[in-house]
Amino acid sequence: MALVWETSPRLMVVFAVLTVVAGSLPAATAYVGKLIVDAVVTASKTGDPDAQRWALTAVAIEAALVIAMAAMQKGLGVAEQLLRALLGNKVNVMILEKALTLGLVHFEDADLYDKMTRARREASSRPLSLVRRSFGLVQNAVSLVSYGVLLLHFSPWAVLILGAAAVPAFVAETKFAGEAFRLFKWRTPETRQQLYLETIIAREDYAKEVKLLGVGPLFLGRYKDIFDRLYGEDRDLTIRRGLWGFLLGLLSTAAFYGAYGWIVLAAIAARITLGEMTMYLLVFKQGQSAFAAILQGVGGMYEDNLYLSNLYEFLEEEVEAPLDAGAVRGPDPDDGIRIEDVSFTYAGATSPALDHVTLHVRPGEKVALVGENGSGKTTLIKLVAGLYVPTSGRVLFEGLDVRQWDPDALRRRIAVIFQDFVRYQLLVGENVGAGDVNRFGDAAAWEEASKRGMAHDFIAEMPEGYKTQLGKWFADGRELSLGQWQKVALSRAFMRTTADIVILDEPTAAMDAEAEAKLFQQVREASDDKMVFLISHRFSTVRMADHIVVLDKGHVKEQGTHPELMERNGRYARLFSLQAEGYR
């Protein structure tokens, strides 16, 4: 209720008023119907002109009530549609805002993805459904009280029968609603697998490999198998739910026709008038529907609340709070980066990705991280960037633990390009501008950064220059080569002129040797006073670093300058010699 009120107080008030009015009109219409029948009977027997006029007046009143009832229902429909649109947007925004607060570790957790998927699938519609059912409950309760007042004049037992007949169907429906929710919750992983298979089959960045490898039919077969398995569970539940609903619904039918016979006999015995007979039959039928709707509404609210719990389960996901309120600078700007006895273990892993690593990088120093795949290089720079929190030990920037920094202030001091950088389906200039959100639309900054990242020349040759749409998801989009995309990503890193730390994770993997040498030279010139962390498997680039750190299975095996490491004739020297041999 609070969520819908926050979305639109005005619409919720309108919804409430229309609901109460709509709930009172059916009983009034039934009563006027009784007056019409009695007036017709009187006029036909006596020929009284007043009775005839009263019958016609009552018909006009009933017509007005029917029109008013139609207006209320239409108004409720309009209010519901508007609320649905506003509420769906609000809930999705809440989910996305929560996603922005989560750490990188959360996004590597399959359980969290299950929670997010469940929240996004149902939570945008369930709050409105819950409120609509609540107001429907009020509407039907108002109607039922009105009907009950009229039926009490006939017999209190009729009111009791009215309610008792609907209870068994309510109990069964609530039980099946709980089963449906448990099915929904248990099979979230399978649903996500289906979504992933859809992505593989239908996305352009997967299409070429899927077609060349011929795995499309295989993945489609898996998609169908998952559906068949889930459909079987749905089918069994739906059949049982429908069968029990029908059998227990017969109780309501039996109760109605029992009351029908009772009321008819009372009319034959002249204990009630023909108009009263008509009214009681209508009231009993509509009252039975209202009571069933109330119980169905309660069951539906229970079901909605079960699904809505998914939203709050996700929104209440714990996020580790920073150690302090959020510092924007450290006590010792000349201290650079200190990595003190840091270990890190991924969730579910049996061995650490980093094991007691210690390293000190001073301002202006260029450090290369070397090692085989899986040695911990990328994990280390993610710790430096504050994307991970060490399992033990600490990372300090300017003499202060990175967890005590304000996250935004820390990120403004870091420029990064990862090996799996994002290819935004945006304008090429916006792809570059994403590197500094404060200058996202600054065309002059785009050009300056692109020159540093060696992307300006090919961007200038495009039909719309920096206004050219990239990617194929939208109209008139242009695709780039992998090397061009890499230069755009490098330009994005150069956008962040406030950065003191530059992280380059395989920044030249798709470039030729000449472009790589030119780029690294440019990085050195543009970042004299900046700390640079470079990950590369090309030792021609690595040897230009001030300091080289060799990692192996999460441990620092060696560190020093290129000449020092070659002289030691250790792991680095062996790897360098193996690569150099390939060029001879």
Secondary structure in CASP SS format (residue, H / E / C, confidence):
PFRMAT SS
TARGET T0000
AUTHOR 0000-0000-0000
METHOD secondary structure of the structure
MODEL  1
M C 1.00
A H 1.00
L H 1.00
V H 1.00
W H 1.00
E H 1.00
T H 1.00
S C 1.00
P H 1.00
R H 1.00
L H 1.00
M H 1.00
V H 1.00
V H 1.00
F H 1.00
A H 1.00
V H 1.00
L H 1.00
T H 1.00
V H 1.00
V H 1.00
A H 1.00
G H 1.00
S H 1.00
L H 1.00
P H 1.00
A H 1.00
A H 1.00
T H 1.00
A H 1.00
Y H 1.00
V H 1.00
G H 1.00
K H 1.00
L H 1.00
I H 1.00
V H 1.00
D H 1.00
A H 1.00
V H 1.00
V H 1.00
T H 1.00
A H 1.00
S H 1.00
K H 1.00
T H 1.00
G C 1.00
D C 1.00
P H 1.00
D H 1.00
A H 1.00
Q H 1.00
R H 1.00
W H 1.00
A H 1.00
L H 1.00
T H 1.00
A H 1.00
V H 1.00
A H 1.00
I H 1.00
E H 1.00
A H 1.00
A H 1.00
L H 1.00
V H 1.00
I H 1.00
A H 1.00
M H 1.00
A H 1.00
A H 1.00
M H 1.00
Q H 1.00
K H 1.00
G H 1.00
L H 1.00
G H 1.00
V H 1.00
A H 1.00
E H 1.00
Q H 1.00
L H 1.00
L H 1.00
R H 1.00
A H 1.00
L H 1.00
L H 1.00
G H 1.00
N H 1.00
K H 1.00
V H 1.00
N H 1.00
V H 1.00
M H 1.00
I H 1.00
L H 1.00
E H 1.00
K H 1.00
A H 1.00
L H 1.00
T H 1.00
L C 1.00
G C 1.00
L H 1.00
V H 1.00
H H 1.00
F H 1.00
E C 1.00
D C 1.00
A H 1.00
D H 1.00
L H 1.00
Y H 1.00
D H 1.00
K H 1.00
M H 1.00
T H 1.00
R H 1.00
A H 1.00
R H 1.00
R H 1.00
E H 1.00
A C 1.00
S C 1.00
S C 1.00
R H 1.00
P H 1.00
L H 1.00
S H 1.00
L H 1.00
V H 1.00
R H 1.00
R H 1.00
S H 1.00
F H 1.00
G H 1.00
L H 1.00
V H 1.00
Q H 1.00
N H 1.00
A H 1.00
V H 1.00
S H 1.00
L H 1.00
V H 1.00
S H 1.00
Y H 1.00
G H 1.00
V H 1.00
L H 1.00
L H 1.00
L H 1.00
H C 1.00
F C 1.00
S C 1.00
P H 1.00
W H 1.00
A H 1.00
V H 1.00
L H 1.00
I H 1.00
L H 1.00
G H 1.00
A H 1.00
A C 1.00
A C 1.00
V H 1.00
P H 1.00
A H 1.00
F H 1.00
V H 1.00
A H 1.00
E H 1.00
T H 1.00
K H 1.00
F H 1.00
A H 1.00
G H 1.00
E H 1.00
A H 1.00
F H 1.00
R H 1.00
L H 1.00
F H 1.00
K H 1.00
W H 1.00
R C 1.00
T H 1.00
P H 1.00
E H 1.00
T H 1.00
R H 1.00
Q H 1.00
Q H 1.00
L H 1.00
Y H 1.00
L H 1.00
E H 1.00
T H 1.00
I H 1.00
I H 1.00
A H 1.00
R C 1.00
E H 1.00
D H 1.00
Y H 1.00
A H 1.00
K H 1.00
E H 1.00
V H 1.00
K H 1.00
L H 1.00
L H 1.00
G C 1.00
V C 1.00
G H 1.00
P H 1.00
L H 1.00
F H 1.00
L H 1.00
G H 1.00
R H 1.00
Y H 1.00
K H 1.00
D H 1.00
I H 1.00
F H 1.00
D H 1.00
R H 1.00
L H 1.00
Y H 1.00
G H 1.00
E H 1.00
D H 1.00
R H 1.00
D H 1.00
L H 1.00
T H 1.00
I H 1.00
R H 1.00
R H 1.00
G H 1.00
L H 1.00
W H 1.00
G H 1.00
F H 1.00
L H 1.00
L H 1.00
G H 1.00
L H 1.00
L H 1.00
S H 1.00
T H 1.00
A H 1.00
A H 1.00
F H 1.00
Y H 1.00
G H 1.00
A H 1.00
Y H 1.00
G H 1.00
W H 1.00
I H 1.00
V H 1.00
L H 1.00
A H 1.00
A H 1.00
I H 1.00
A C 1.00
A C 1.00
R C 1.00
I C 1.00
T C 1.00
L H 1.00
G H 1.00
E H 1.00
M H 1.00
T H 1.00
M H 1.00
Y H 1.00
L H 1.00
L H 1.00
V H 1.00
F H 1.00
K H 1.00
Q H 1.00
G H 1.00
Q H 1.00
S H 1.00
A H 1.00
F H 1.00
A H 1.00
A H 1.00
I H 1.00
L H 1.00
Q H 1.00
G H 1.00
V H 1.00
G H 1.00
G H 1.00
M H 1.00
Y H 1.00
E H 1.00
D H 1.00
N H 1.00
L H 1.00
Y H 1.00
L H 1.00
S H 1.00
N H 1.00
L H 1.00
Y H 1.00
E H 1.00
F H 1.00
L H 1.00
E C 1.00
E C 1.00
E C 1.00
V C 1.00
E C 1.00
A C 1.00
P C 1.00
L C 1.00
D C 1.00
A C 1.00
G C 1.00
A E 1.00
V C 1.00
R C 1.00
G C 1.00
P C 1.00
D C 1.00
P H 1.00
D H 1.00
D H 1.00
G C 1.00
I E 1.00
R E 1.00
I E 1.00
E E 1.00
D E 1.00
V E 1.00
S E 1.00
F E 1.00
T C 1.00
Y C 1.00
A C 1.00
G C 1.00
A C 1.00
T C 1.00
S C 1.00
P C 1.00
A C 1.00
L E 1.00
D E 1.00
H E 1.00
V E 1.00
T E 1.00
L E 1.00
H E 1.00
V E 1.00
R C 1.00
P C 1.00
G C 1.00
E C 1.00
K E 1.00
V E 1.00
A E 1.00
L E 1.00
V E 1.00
G C 1.00
E C 1.00
N C 1.00
G C 1.00
S C 1.00
G C 1.00
K H 1.00
T H 1.00
T H 1.00
L H 1.00
I H 1.00
K H 1.00
L H 1.00
V H 1.00
A C 1.00
G C 1.00
L C 1.00
Y C 1.00
V C 1.00
P C 1.00
T C 1.00
S E 1.00
G E 1.00
R E 1.00
V E 1.00
L E 1.00
F E 1.00
E C 1.00
G C 1.00
L E 1.00
D E 1.00
V H 1.00
R H 1.00
Q H 1.00
W E 1.00
D C 1.00
P H 1.00
D H 1.00
A H 1.00
L H 1.00
R H 1.00
R H 1.00
R C 1.00
I E 1.00
A E 1.00
V E 1.00
I E 1.00
F C 1.00
Q C 1.00
D C 1.00
F C 1.00
V C 1.00
R C 1.00
Y C 1.00
Q C 1.00
L C 1.00
L E 1.00
V H 1.00
G H 1.00
E H 1.00
N H 1.00
V H 1.00
G H 1.00
A C 1.00
G C 1.00
D C 1.00
V H 1.00
N H 1.00
R H 1.00
F C 1.00
G C 1.00
D C 1.00
A H 1.00
A H 1.00
A H 1.00
W H 1.00
E H 1.00
E H 1.00
A H 1.00
S H 1.00
K H 1.00
R H 1.00
G C 1.00
M C 1.00
A C 1.00
H H 1.00
D H 1.00
F H 1.00
I H 1.00
A H 1.00
E C 1.00
M C 1.00
P C 1.00
E C 1.00
G H 1.00
Y H 1.00
K H 1.00
T C 1.00
Q E 1.00
L E 1.00
G C 1.00
K C 1.00
W C 1.00
F C 1.00
A C 1.00
D C 1.00
G C 1.00
R E 1.00
E C 1.00
L C 1.00
S C 1.00
L H 1.00
G H 1.00
Q H 1.00
W H 1.00
Q H 1.00
K H 1.00
V H 1.00
A H 1.00
L H 1.00
S H 1.00
R H 1.00
A H 1.00
F H 1.00
M H 1.00
R C 1.00
T C 1.00
T C 1.00
A C 1.00
D C 1.00
I E 1.00
V E 1.00
I E 1.00
L E 1.00
D E 1.00
E C 1.00
P C 1.00
T C 1.00
A C 1.00
A C 1.00
M C 1.00
D C 1.00
A H 1.00
E H 1.00
A H 1.00
E H 1.00
A H 1.00
K H 1.00
L H 1.00
F H 1.00
Q H 1.00
Q H 1.00
V H 1.00
R H 1.00
E H 1.00
A H 1.00
S C 1.00
D C 1.00
D C 1.00
K C 1.00
M E 1.00
V E 1.00
F E 1.00
L E 1.00
I E 1.00
S C 1.00
H C 1.00
R C 1.00
F H 1.00
S H 1.00
T H 1.00
V H 1.00
R C 1.00
M C 1.00
A C 1.00
D C 1.00
H E 1.00
I E 1.00
V E 1.00
V E 1.00
L E 1.00
D E 1.00
K C 1.00
G C 1.00
H E 1.00
V E 1.00
K E 1.00
E E 1.00
Q E 1.00
G E 1.00
T C 1.00
H H 1.00
P H 1.00
E H 1.00
L H 1.00
M H 1.00
E H 1.00
R H 1.00
N C 1.00
G C 1.00
R H 1.00
Y H 1.00
A H 1.00
R H 1.00
L H 1.00
F H 1.00
S H 1.00
L H 1.00
Q H 1.00
A H 1.00
E H 1.00
G C 1.00
Y C 1.00
R C 1.00
END
